[in-house]
Amino acid sequence: MEKDQGAQAPCPAAAVGVAPRVTGPEQEPAAEVAAWAAEVAAWAAVAVAWAAVAVAWARARSPQLQERAKAMHQHQEWT
């Protein structure tokens, strides 16, 4: 007698009346893509935050921008 190599054990969740979660080759790539997209979005947010810090630092260090800010402040005092 030959055994059926493709037979699977019954799902224990089905025995208690709970629908089994659908997983398989058709679901795994979608979950992986969603996880990858979430990670990319998180890293993009970190990059944007660092860019904002770099811009603020550059503005604070720029002598031209400091002079312009000082001139605008003095102009506001006169008006």
N, CA, C and O atoms as a DFTB+ gen file, in Angstrom:
316 C
 N C O
     1  1       0.818      -1.181       0.000
     2  2       0.000       0.000       0.000
     3  2       0.865       1.248       0.000
     4  3       1.848       1.341       0.734
     5  1       0.486       2.197      -0.827
     6  2       1.237       3.440      -0.891
     7  2       0.571       4.490      -0.017
     8  3      -0.654       4.585       0.055
     9  1       1.404       5.264       0.634
    10  2       0.875       6.358       1.451
    11  2       0.628       7.566       0.560
    12  3       1.331       7.778      -0.428
    13  1      -0.364       8.345       0.918
    14  2      -0.647       9.584       0.196
    15  2       0.311      10.650       0.716
    16  3       0.184      11.099       1.855
    17  1       1.261      11.053      -0.109
    18  2       2.270      12.024       0.307
    19  2       1.703      13.434       0.442
    20  3       2.283      14.254       1.153
    21  1       0.591      13.737      -0.217
    22  2       0.039      15.083      -0.193
    23  2      -0.975      15.310       0.907
    24  3      -1.503      16.416       1.026
    25  1      -1.263      14.320       1.701
    26  2      -2.289      14.465       2.741
    27  2      -1.763      15.341       3.873
    28  3      -0.593      15.261       4.245
    29  1      -2.641      16.171       4.411
    30  2      -2.280      17.041       5.522
    31  2      -3.152      16.696       6.722
    32  3      -4.275      16.213       6.576
    33  1      -2.617      16.951       7.896
    34  2      -3.389      16.730       9.117
    35  2      -4.497      17.771       9.179
    36  3      -4.321      18.891       8.700
    37  1      -5.633      17.414       9.763
    38  2      -6.714      18.398       9.875
    39  2      -6.290      19.569      10.761
    40  3      -5.506      19.408      11.696
    41  1      -6.813      20.726      10.451
    42  2      -6.485      21.941      11.187
    43  2      -7.136      21.894      12.567
    44  3      -8.346      21.688      12.651
    45  1      -6.380      22.077      13.652
    46  2      -6.978      22.042      14.986
    47  2      -7.966      23.182      15.210
    48  3      -8.901      23.038      15.997
    49  1      -7.778      24.301      14.536
    50  2      -8.709      25.416      14.696
    51  2     -10.076      25.054      14.129
    52  3     -11.100      25.477      14.664
    53  1     -10.098      24.283      13.061
    54  2     -11.370      23.885      12.460
    55  2     -12.132      22.942      13.390
    56  3     -13.362      22.898      13.358
    57  1     -11.408      22.192      14.214
    58  2     -12.059      21.254      15.121
    59  2     -12.868      21.976      16.190
    60  3     -13.850      21.425      16.687
    61  1     -12.482      23.193      16.554
    62  2     -13.214      23.936      17.576
    63  2     -14.112      25.000      16.966
    64  3     -14.698      25.803      17.692
    65  1     -14.229      25.019      15.658
    66  2     -15.144      25.942      15.004
    67  2     -14.554      27.298      14.683
    68  3     -15.297      28.235      14.392
    69  1     -13.253      27.426      14.727
    70  2     -12.595      28.683      14.396
    71  2     -12.041      28.560      12.983
    72  3     -11.379      27.577      12.650
    73  1     -12.310      29.548      12.169
    74  2     -11.799      29.512      10.801
    75  2     -10.284      29.699      10.827
    76  3      -9.786      30.627      11.465
    77  1      -9.563      28.843      10.154
    78  2      -8.111      28.999      10.142
    79  2      -7.700      30.246       9.363
    80  3      -8.349      30.636       8.392
    81  1      -6.625      30.850       9.807
    82  2      -6.104      32.022       9.103
    83  2      -5.491      31.568       7.785
    84  3      -4.774      30.569       7.723
    85  1      -5.786      32.312       6.750
    86  2      -5.281      31.930       5.433
    87  2      -3.832      32.363       5.325
    88  3      -3.515      33.552       5.327
    89  1      -2.980      31.388       5.235
    90  2      -1.571      31.666       4.985
    91  2      -1.122      30.708       3.906
    92  3      -1.679      29.624       3.736
    93  1      -0.161      31.105       3.222
    94  2       0.351      30.260       2.159
    95  2       1.189      31.086       1.227
    96  3       1.433      32.267       1.474
    97  1       1.626      30.478       0.170
    98  2       2.497      31.192      -0.761
    99  2       1.860      32.457      -1.330
   100  3       2.563      33.422      -1.632
   101  1       0.535      32.460      -1.477
   102  2      -0.116      33.639      -2.050
   103  2      -0.230      34.775      -1.037
   104  3      -0.405      35.924      -1.444
   105  1      -0.140      34.503       0.258
   106  2      -0.267      35.532       1.285
   107  2       1.088      36.035       1.786
   108  3       1.204      37.205       2.152
   109  1       2.093      35.198       1.809
   110  2       3.382      35.583       2.379
   111  2       4.038      36.756       1.660
   112  3       4.527      37.665       2.332
   113  1       4.075      36.784       0.329
   114  2       4.712      37.938      -0.315
   115  2       4.024      39.263       0.027
   116  3       4.699      40.278       0.202
   117  1       2.717      39.268       0.123
   118  2       2.012      40.510       0.456
   119  2       2.397      40.983       1.858
   120  3       2.595      42.178       2.075
   121  1       2.503      40.070       2.791
   122  2       2.896      40.439       4.154
   123  2       4.337      40.942       4.180
   124  3       4.652      41.902       4.883
   125  1       5.208      40.293       3.413
   126  2       6.598      40.733       3.361
   127  2       6.714      42.115       2.736
   128  3       7.489      42.948       3.205
   129  1       5.952      42.359       1.688
   130  2       5.976      43.666       1.029
   131  2       5.452      44.736       1.979
   132  3       6.010      45.832       2.040
   133  1       4.393      44.437       2.716
   134  2       3.841      45.410       3.663
   135  2       4.851      45.718       4.769
   136  3       5.010      46.875       5.159
   137  1       5.525      44.701       5.269
   138  2       6.531      44.920       6.310
   139  2       7.700      45.735       5.764
   140  3       8.210      46.632       6.437
   141  1       8.117      45.419       4.546
   142  2       9.206      46.168       3.917
   143  2       8.802      47.626       3.702
   144  3       9.599      48.530       3.954
   145  1       7.580      47.861       3.243
   146  2       7.105      49.230       3.007
   147  2       7.054      50.023       4.314
   148  3       7.392      51.206       4.336
   149  1       6.636      49.376       5.393
   150  2       6.600      50.057       6.689
   151  2       8.010      50.417       7.152
   152  3       8.229      51.493       7.710
   153  1       8.956      49.524       6.923
   154  2      10.336      49.801       7.315
   155  2      10.929      50.935       6.473
   156  3      11.637      51.795       6.997
   157  1      10.642      50.933       5.184
   158  2      11.127      52.004       4.309
   159  2      10.532      53.342       4.740
   160  3      11.233      54.354       4.760
   161  1       9.246      53.353       5.084
   162  2       8.603      54.594       5.533
   163  2       9.237      55.095       6.830
   164  3       9.429      56.298       7.004
   165  1       9.559      54.185       7.730
   166  2      10.197      54.589       8.985
   167  2      11.577      55.190       8.730
   168  3      11.927      56.215       9.314
   169  1      12.356      54.556       7.861
   170  2      13.680      55.094       7.546
   171  2      13.574      56.418       6.802
   172  3      14.415      57.298       6.991
   173  1      12.563      56.575       5.966
   174  2      12.361      57.848       5.266
   175  2      12.053      58.959       6.264
   176  3      12.530      60.083       6.109
   177  1      11.259      58.650       7.287
   178  2      10.953      59.645       8.319
   179  2      12.222      60.040       9.074
   180  3      12.408      61.210       9.406
   181  1      13.085      59.078       9.341
   182  2      14.356      59.378      10.008
   183  2      15.215      60.272       9.117
   184  3      15.834      61.220       9.600
   185  1      15.254      59.977       7.826
   186  2      16.047      60.789       6.894
   187  2      15.521      62.217       6.817
   188  3      16.307      63.163       6.769
   189  1      14.211      62.382       6.807
   190  2      13.618      63.723       6.766
   191  2      13.957      64.487       8.044
   192  3      14.255      65.680       7.994
   193  1      13.913      63.812       9.175
   194  2      14.251      64.470      10.441
   195  2      15.714      64.921      10.443
   196  3      16.018      66.035      10.872
   197  1      16.617      64.065       9.969
   198  2      18.030      64.447       9.904
   199  2      18.241      65.593       8.925
   200  3      19.071      66.468       9.173
   201  1      17.509      65.604       7.825
   202  2      17.624      66.707       6.863
   203  2      17.184      68.019       7.501
   204  3      17.806      69.057       7.274
   205  1      16.129      67.981       8.290
   206  2      15.665      69.189       8.976
   207  2      16.718      69.683       9.967
   208  3      16.945      70.887      10.088
   209  1      17.350      68.765      10.663
   210  2      18.418      69.145      11.593
   211  2      19.584      69.765      10.825
   212  3      20.150      70.767      11.261
   213  1      19.943      69.179       9.695
   214  2      21.056      69.704       8.898
   215  2      20.752      71.103       8.375
   216  3      21.629      71.967       8.377
   217  1      19.533      71.333       7.933
   218  2      19.148      72.657       7.437
   219  2      19.193      73.676       8.572
   220  3      19.700      74.783       8.392
   221  1      18.668      73.311       9.728
   222  2      18.691      74.229      10.871
   223  2      20.125      74.540      11.291
   224  3      20.446      75.684      11.613
   225  1      20.979      73.531      11.287
   226  2      22.375      73.740      11.658
   227  2      23.063      74.649      10.643
   228  3      23.809      75.551      11.022
   229  1      22.816      74.415       9.357
   230  2      23.436      75.242       8.317
   231  2      22.976      76.691       8.424
   232  3      23.772      77.613       8.243
   233  1      21.717      76.890       8.712
   234  2      21.213      78.257       8.870
   235  2      21.846      78.941      10.075
   236  3      22.171      80.127      10.026
   237  1      22.016      78.192      11.144
   238  2      22.604      78.775      12.351
   239  2      24.080      79.107      12.146
   240  3      24.589      80.049      12.753
   241  1      24.768      78.351      11.304
   242  2      26.198      78.557      11.082
   243  2      26.502      79.553       9.967
   244  3      27.638      80.015       9.863
   245  1      25.544      79.889       9.151
   246  2      25.785      80.745       7.992
   247  2      25.910      82.204       8.420
   248  3      24.955      82.763       8.960
   249  1      27.056      82.832       8.194
   250  2      27.214      84.242       8.565
   251  2      26.271      85.154       7.781
   252  3      25.762      86.134       8.324
   253  1      26.038      84.835       6.507
   254  2      25.140      85.665       5.705
   255  2      23.732      85.646       6.277
   256  3      23.080      86.686       6.377
   257  1      23.269      84.467       6.648
   258  2      21.921      84.381       7.204
   259  2      21.847      85.044       8.573
   260  3      20.822      85.629       8.921
   261  1      22.918      84.960       9.351
   262  2      22.931      85.627      10.651
   263  2      22.876      87.138      10.476
   264  3      22.160      87.823      11.206
   265  1      23.631      87.661       9.507
   266  2      23.602      89.103       9.242
   267  2      22.227      89.537       8.749
   268  3      21.719      90.581       9.157
   269  1      21.631      88.745       7.878
   270  2      20.305      89.079       7.369
   271  2      19.282      89.082       8.502
   272  3      18.428      89.966       8.572
   273  1      19.371      88.094       9.384
   274  2      18.438      88.038      10.511
   275  2      18.640      89.234      11.436
   276  3      17.675      89.809      11.940
   277  1      19.904      89.604      11.657
   278  2      20.192      90.753      12.514
   279  2      19.649      92.040      11.881
   280  3      19.068      92.874      12.576
   281  1      19.837      92.202      10.575
   282  2      19.342      93.389       9.875
   283  2      17.817      93.450       9.914
   284  3      17.240      94.519      10.113
   285  1      17.174      92.316       9.726
   286  2      15.706      92.308       9.772
   287  2      15.215      92.638      11.172
   288  3      14.207      93.325      11.334
   289  1      15.924      92.151      12.182
   290  2      15.528      92.435      13.558
   291  2      15.672      93.930      13.851
   292  3      14.807      94.527      14.492
   293  1      16.765      94.530      13.383
   294  2      16.961      95.968      13.589
   295  2      15.919      96.771      12.822
   296  3      15.436      97.792      13.313
   297  1      15.574      96.319      11.631
   298  2      14.559      97.009      10.833
   299  2      13.204      96.959      11.546
   300  3      12.449      97.931      11.519
   301  1      12.903      95.841      12.173
   302  2      11.633      95.715      12.888
   303  2      11.604      96.636      14.100
   304  3      10.540      97.139      14.460
   305  1      12.732      96.864      14.729
   306  2      12.773      97.759      15.881
   307  2      12.485      99.197      15.471
   308  3      11.905      99.951      16.254
   309  1      12.878      99.598      14.257
   310  2      12.669     100.963      13.787
   311  2      11.250     101.197      13.314
   312  3      10.790     102.338      13.284
   313  1      10.557     100.149      12.949
   314  2       9.194     100.344      12.421
   315  2       8.152     100.151      13.483
   316  3       6.959     100.278      13.207
